[in-house]
Amino acid sequence: MEKTDRVFQFNKALTYEELARKVDQLINEYPFIQKNTIGHSVLGKEIFELRIGTETEIIHYNASFHANEWITTLIAMRFLEEYASEYNKKAPQTNYALSIIPMVNPDGVDLVLGGYELGGPFKDEVIKINEGITSFSNWKANIRGVDLNKQFPAGWEIEAERKPKSPHFRDYPGYAPLTEPESIAMVQFAKENNIARLHALHTQGEEIYWGFQDFEPKESEEIVQQYAEKSGYKAVRDIDNYAGFKDWYLQEFRKPAFTLELGHGVNPLPLSQLDEIYKKSSEIFKLSMEC
C-alpha cells in the first residue's frame, strides 16, 4: 500500500484507550517508532513517550498536561504521523531524534471526555471537587484535583500562596511540589534524557512563552523569533506564572524550552480549529527538527 501523510486521521477527540489503540496501529504501520513507558497516572494508566530516530539528543514535545486541553494530543500525534511518513520515505537530515509524550494527564482527559463514570474510585470525589457539576469541560487537573502544570519546584510557593488551597478543577498546585505520579514521571524523564529543546503544548492564545526568571539561555531568543515568524504566534518572554514544567526545566537545565499556547478561544477548543492550529504550529515543529 502506498503511504500517505494521513494514515490514521487524528481528527477527533481521543480518550486514553482510543489513543493507545491508535498508537499501536501507528507502530504497526511504522515499526521504527519506539514506545517507552515513563510512568503511570494515579489510576495506573501508562504515560508513554513515542520516539523516532536513534540520535542521542532529542527534540521533545508533550501534550495534555491540562485535561481540557486534549486537542493538543491530536496536534502532537499529527506531528508524529507526518514525521513518521517522511522518515519512512527517507530519514530526514537532522541531528536530533523526535520525542513526543502525547498525553501527560490521561485520567483528566478521560474525565473531560467521558464524564465521572471514567473517574474510577474517584467518581464521587470529582463531582464534589467540580461543585456538583457533571460536565467537566472546565477541568484542567488530574483525577485528584491537582493542576499538574503547577507541581514543579520553580516558584511553587508563589502559586501555593495565591491559588486554591485544596483539590480543585484547576490551579491547585498540590500540598507540596511533585506529589503526583504524572509530574514525578515528567521530572524523571527530563533527568534521564538529553533534551536539546523542549516544547510544552497548551491552549490557548497563539503565544510562545520562552523565559523564566532569566534562566533561559541566550539562544532561546533567536529560536523563538524564528518560531514566531514562521507561525504568526507572538513571542512572550515572561508571564506572571510559576511552577510549570517548562519553568522548572529552564531553571534546572538552562536549555531552550517553550510553552506553545495553541489556538484561540475558550478551552476546550473546538475541533473546528484543529486544521488551522496544525497549519500554524507545524511550522514550529518543522523548524525545531531542522535547526
Secondary structure as UniProt FT lines:
FT   HELIX           16..29
FT   TURN            31..32
FT   STRAND          34..40
FT   TURN            42..43
FT   STRAND          46..52
FT   STRAND          57..62
FT   HELIX           67..69
FT   HELIX           71..89
FT   STRAND          97..101
FT   HELIX           106..114
FT   HELIX           116..122
FT   HELIX           123..129
FT   TURN            130..132
FT   TURN            137..138
FT   TURN            143..144
FT   HELIX           148..150
FT   HELIX           156..162
FT   TURN            177..178
FT   HELIX           181..192
FT   STRAND          194..203
FT   STRAND          207..209
FT   TURN            213..214
FT   HELIX           219..231
FT   STRAND          234..236
FT   HELIX           245..253
FT   STRAND          257..262
FT   HELIX           271..273
FT   HELIX           274..290
//
